[in-house]
């Protein structure tokens, strides 16, 4: 459930406050270019965005796709509080084959910037997600939709897919969070060791002080662990520099005020991360009445692929598939968008459309 986006908070705020005029000018040029690339002008396409009243508050929803006849995919972002709308340019090709729905959950991005967030709880997110799903079905005059859960969004996604197969044609998890089960402190102590190896003994001591038992952490402890876990991993630092920050900075949908709101929302939403550490994916259930897929980054150090695979092996579903996204860690679908799209086209779309000619040999 912990994502690299938390580490981007301070960097984004610093960039906004210190950006010289020349850098802002370059940003505007890139944003205009990205906006042009995002334009949808196909006869049966859709490109709309705005606030919808969900769960008693205004929440931001974007719907994009080149052909409304394509399957609808509801994208649940991670964080908590880390919008996936930043990555629209990275995943533009997906919109040729799916109608993509991206939603800033309460505590996130444009929804957070709107004002009062109401009740902040995991159960409220579930209730909101069901309302968003039904809104999308009415708006697009469609039946079941594909549910895509990313990182923290995959915790929400498992709950929705397990309890509401009548709404979803398939579940796809990526950066899949598997909580609870047999306790495994290996990732925590690997982080401590990396900090020591990098000469950051003070940071290592801070982690040792809060200990590996997530159920005893405060929101501040949760945030500290997320920050140090990310900043000590060279692969994740590279991703932060080459993917996360550029996608945020050059997003045509986000002005400087939006970036500030996004950073504040991530900090605000840490409370949901603390709540979720008490969940147990196995205890919640491993039986799903819909097709079930996990596509995990092979080098994911935040949510290791072998843990996701262990849960997957226990899953009972009418159809299930597991695949590794090569040369990828966390944020695998955005780091390798073409590879992820290939998995969607060859594994998921044939199952939800009944087009077996697309199934891999």
C-alpha positions in Angstrom: 0.0 0.0 0.0 3.0 2.3 0.4 4.0 4.0 -2.8 6.8 6.1 -4.2 4.3 9.0 -4.5 4.8 9.9 -0.8 8.5 10.6 -1.4 7.5 13.0 -4.2 5.7 15.4 -1.7 8.6 17.4 -0.5 10.3 17.4 -3.9 7.2 18.7 -5.6 6.7 21.5 -3.1 10.3 22.5 -3.4 10.2 22.6 -7.2 7.1 24.8 -7.1 8.5 27.3 -4.7 12.0 27.5 -6.3 11.2 27.2 -10.0 12.8 30.1 -12.0 10.8 31.7 -14.9 12.7 29.8 -17.5 11.8 26.5 -16.0 8.2 27.5 -15.8 8.3 28.5 -19.4 9.7 25.1 -20.4 7.0 23.5 -18.3 4.3 25.3 -20.2 5.7 24.2 -23.6 5.8 20.6 -22.4 2.3 20.7 -21.0 0.9 22.1 -24.2 2.6 19.3 -26.2 1.3 16.7 -23.8 -2.2 18.2 -24.0 -2.1 17.9 -27.8 -1.0 14.2 -27.5 -4.0 13.6 -25.1 -6.6 15.0 -27.5 -9.3 12.5 -28.5 -11.2 13.3 -31.7 -12.5 10.0 -32.9 -16.2 9.8 -33.8 -17.2 7.4 -31.0 -14.6 8.6 -28.5 -15.0 10.3 -25.1 -12.9 12.8 -23.2 -14.6 14.4 -20.2 -13.6 15.4 -16.7 -15.3 17.1 -13.8 -16.6 16.9 -10.3 -19.4 14.4 -9.5 -21.2 14.2 -6.2 -20.0 11.0 -4.7 -20.5 10.1 -1.0 -21.7 13.5 -0.1 -18.8 15.5 -1.5 -17.5 16.6 -4.9 -15.1 14.0 -6.4 -13.1 14.4 -9.6 -13.7 11.8 -12.3 -12.1 11.6 -15.8 -13.4 9.3 -18.6 -11.3 8.9 -21.7 -11.3 6.5 -24.7 -11.2 6.4 -28.5 -14.2 4.1 -28.9 -17.1 3.7 -26.5 -17.6 0.2 -27.8 -14.4 -0.9 -26.0 -14.5 -2.4 -22.5 -14.6 0.1 -19.6 -11.7 0.0 -17.1 -12.0 1.6 -13.7 -8.5 2.6 -12.5 -8.1 2.6 -8.7 -5.0 4.7 -7.8 -2.5 4.0 -5.0 -1.0 6.0 -2.3 -3.3 6.4 -0.5 -3.8 9.9 -2.0 -1.7 9.4 -5.2 -3.7 10.2 -8.3 -3.0 8.2 -11.5 -4.1 11.1 -13.7 -0.5 12.3 -13.7 0.4 9.4 -15.9 -2.3 9.9 -18.6 0.3 10.6 -21.3 2.3 7.5 -20.4 -0.8 5.3 -20.8 -2.4 7.2 -23.8 -2.2 4.1 -26.0 -4.4 2.2 -23.5 -7.3 4.5 -24.6 -7.3 3.0 -28.1 -8.5 -0.4 -26.6 -10.3 0.6 -23.4 -12.4 3.4 -22.0 -10.4 4.4 -19.0 -12.0 5.9 -15.9 -9.7 7.7 -13.5 -11.0 8.9 -10.2 -9.4 11.1 -7.5 -10.6 9.4 -4.3 -11.3 11.5 -1.3 -8.1 12.8 0.1 -6.5 12.9 -3.4 -5.6 15.4 -6.0 -8.4 17.6 -7.3 -10.9 16.0 -5.0 -8.7 17.1 -2.0 -8.3 20.6 -3.5 -12.1 20.9 -3.6 -12.4 21.3 0.2 -14.1 19.3 2.9 -13.3 15.6 2.5 -16.0 14.3 4.9 -15.3 10.9 6.5 -11.9 9.5 5.8 -12.0 5.7 6.3 -11.4 2.6 4.2 -15.0 1.7 4.4 -16.0 5.1 3.1 -13.7 4.6 0.1 -15.4 1.2 -0.6 -18.8 2.9 -0.5 -17.5 5.7 -2.8 -16.0 3.2 -5.2 -19.4 1.4 -5.6 -21.1 4.7 -6.2 -18.5 5.7 -8.8 -18.9 2.3 -10.5 -22.7 2.7 -10.7 -22.3 6.3 -11.9 -19.9 5.1 -14.7 -22.3 2.4 -15.7 -25.2 4.9 -16.0 -23.1 7.5 -17.8 -21.6 5.1 -20.3 -24.7 2.9 -20.5 -22.6 -0.2 -19.9 -22.7 -3.3 -17.8 -19.8 -4.8 -15.8 -16.5 -2.9 -15.9 -12.9 -4.2 -15.5 -11.5 -3.2 -12.1 -7.8 -2.3 -12.0 -6.2 -1.9 -8.6 -2.8 -0.2 -8.2 -0.8 -0.5 -5.0 -3.0 0.8 -2.2 -5.9 0.7 -4.7 -5.4 -3.0 -5.0 -6.4 -3.3 -1.3 -9.6 -1.6 -2.2 -9.8 -3.6 -5.4 -9.7 -7.0 -3.7 -12.5 -6.0 -1.3 -14.7 -4.7 -4.2 -14.0 -7.7 -6.5 -14.6 -10.2 -3.8 -17.9 -8.7 -2.6 -19.4 -7.3 -5.8 -18.8 -9.6 -8.8 -22.1 -8.4 -10.2 -20.5 -5.1 -11.0 -17.1 -6.2 -12.4 -16.2 -8.3 -15.4 -12.6 -9.0 -14.1 -10.2 -7.9 -11.4 -6.6 -6.9 -12.4 -4.1 -6.2 -9.6 -0.8 -4.5 -10.1 1.8 -3.5 -7.5 -0.6 -5.8 -5.7 -0.7 -5.3 -1.9 -1.1 -8.5 0.1 -1.7 -7.7 3.7 -1.6 -9.9 6.8 -1.1 -13.6 6.7 2.1 -15.0 8.1 4.3 -12.2 9.4 7.2 -11.3 7.2 9.6 -8.6 8.4 12.2 -9.2 5.7 11.3 -6.0 3.7 11.6 -3.9 6.8 15.0 -5.2 7.8 16.2 -5.0 4.2 15.4 -1.3 4.3 17.3 -0.9 7.6 20.3 -2.7 6.1 20.3 -0.6 3.0 20.3 2.6 5.1 23.3 1.3 7.1 25.1 0.3 3.9 24.5 3.9 2.6 25.9 5.4 5.7 22.6 6.6 7.0 22.8 5.1 10.4 20.6 7.8 12.0 17.7 6.9 9.7 18.3 3.2 10.3 18.1 3.8 14.0 14.8 5.7 13.5 13.3 2.7 11.8 14.6 0.3 14.4 13.0 2.5 17.1 9.5 2.2 15.6 10.0 -1.5 14.9 8.7 -3.8 12.2 5.2 -4.3 13.7 3.0 -2.1 11.4 0.0 -2.5 13.6 1.7 -0.4 16.3 2.6 2.5 14.0 1.3 6.0 14.1 0.6 7.9 10.9 4.0 9.6 11.3 5.7 6.2 11.7 3.9 5.0 8.6 5.0 8.1 6.6 8.6 7.8 7.8 8.8 4.1 6.8 7.4 4.9 3.4 9.9 7.7 2.8 13.0 5.8 4.0 11.9 2.6 2.2 11.8 4.5 -1.1 14.8 6.8 -0.7 17.1 3.9 0.2 16.3 1.8 -3.0 18.3 3.0 -6.1 15.8 1.6 -8.5 12.9 3.5 -6.8 14.9 6.7 -6.6 15.6 6.4 -10.4 11.9 5.9 -11.0 11.0 8.9 -8.8 13.4 11.1 -10.9 12.5 9.7 -14.4 8.8 8.8 -14.0 7.0 10.3 -11.0 8.3 13.8 -10.8 8.3 14.5 -14.6 4.8 13.1 -15.0 3.6 15.4 -12.2 5.5 18.5 -13.4 4.5 18.2 -17.1 0.9 17.0 -16.6 -1.4 19.2 -18.8 -4.3 18.5 -16.4 -2.5 20.0 -13.3 -1.6 23.6 -12.6 0.8 24.6 -9.8 -2.2 24.8 -7.4 -3.2 21.3 -8.3 0.4 20.0 -7.6 0.3 21.6 -4.2 -3.1 20.1 -3.5 -1.8 16.7 -4.6 1.2 16.9 -2.3 -1.0 17.9 0.7 -3.5 15.2 -0.1 -0.9 12.5 0.0 0.1 13.7 3.5 -3.5 14.0 4.6 -4.3 10.4 3.4 -1.6 8.7 5.4 -4.3 8.0 8.0 -5.8 5.4 5.6 -2.5 3.6 5.4 -2.4 3.2 9.1 -5.9 1.8 9.1 -5.1 -0.7 6.4 -2.2 -2.4 8.2 -4.7 -4.2 10.3 -6.2 -6.0 7.3 -5.5 -9.6 6.4 -5.9 -10.5 2.7 -6.2 -14.2 3.4 -8.6 -13.8 6.3 -10.8 -11.6 4.1 -11.1 -14.4 1.6 -9.4 -16.0 -1.4 -12.6 -17.0 -3.4 -13.6 -14.7 -6.2 -16.6 -15.1 -8.5 -15.0 -13.3 -11.5 -11.8 -13.6 -13.6 -8.7 -12.7 -11.5 -5.4 -11.4 -12.7 -2.2 -10.1 -11.0 0.5 -8.4 -13.1 3.4 -7.6 -10.8 6.8 -5.9 -11.3 9.5 -8.5 -11.1 11.8 -6.3 -9.0 9.1 -4.8 -6.8 10.8 -4.3 -3.4 7.8 -2.5 -1.8 5.4 -5.4 -2.6 7.5 -8.4 -3.6 6.2 -10.5 -6.4 6.7 -13.8 -4.5 4.2 -12.6 -1.8 1.7 -11.6 -4.4 2.2 -15.0 -6.0 1.6 -16.9 -2.8 -1.7 -15.2 -2.4 -2.6 -15.8 -6.1 -1.9 -19.5 -5.7 -4.5 -19.7 -3.0 -7.1 -17.8 -5.0 -10.1 -19.7 -6.3 -11.7 -18.0 -9.4 -13.4 -19.1 -12.6 -10.3 -17.9 -14.4 -7.0 -16.7 -13.1 -3.6 -15.6 -14.5 -0.4 -14.3 -13.0 2.4 -12.5 -14.9 5.6 -10.6 -14.1 6.3 -7.3 -15.7 9.9 -7.4 -16.6 12.5 -4.7 -15.8 10.0 -3.1 -13.4 9.6 -2.4 -9.7 6.7 -0.6 -8.1 4.5 1.5 -10.5 5.1 -1.2 -13.0 2.2 -0.4 -15.2 3.3 3.2 -15.7 7.0 2.3 -16.0 6.3 -0.3 -18.6 2.9 0.9 -20.1 3.4 -1.0 -23.4 4.2 -4.3 -21.7 1.2 -3.8 -19.4 -1.1 -3.0 -22.3 0.0 -6.2 -24.0 -1.0 -8.2 -20.9 -4.4 -6.4 -20.9 -4.9 -7.2 -24.6 -3.7 -10.8 -24.5 -4.9 -11.9 -21.1 -7.8 -9.7 -19.9 -9.7 -8.4 -22.9 -10.3 -11.8 -24.5 -11.8 -13.0 -21.2 -14.1 -10.0 -20.7 -15.2 -9.8 -24.4 -15.3 -13.5 -25.2 -12.8 -12.9 -28.1 -10.8 -16.1 -27.6 -8.7 -15.3 -30.7 -6.7 -12.9 -28.6 -5.8 -15.5 -26.0 -2.0 -16.4 -25.9 -1.0 -19.8 -27.3 
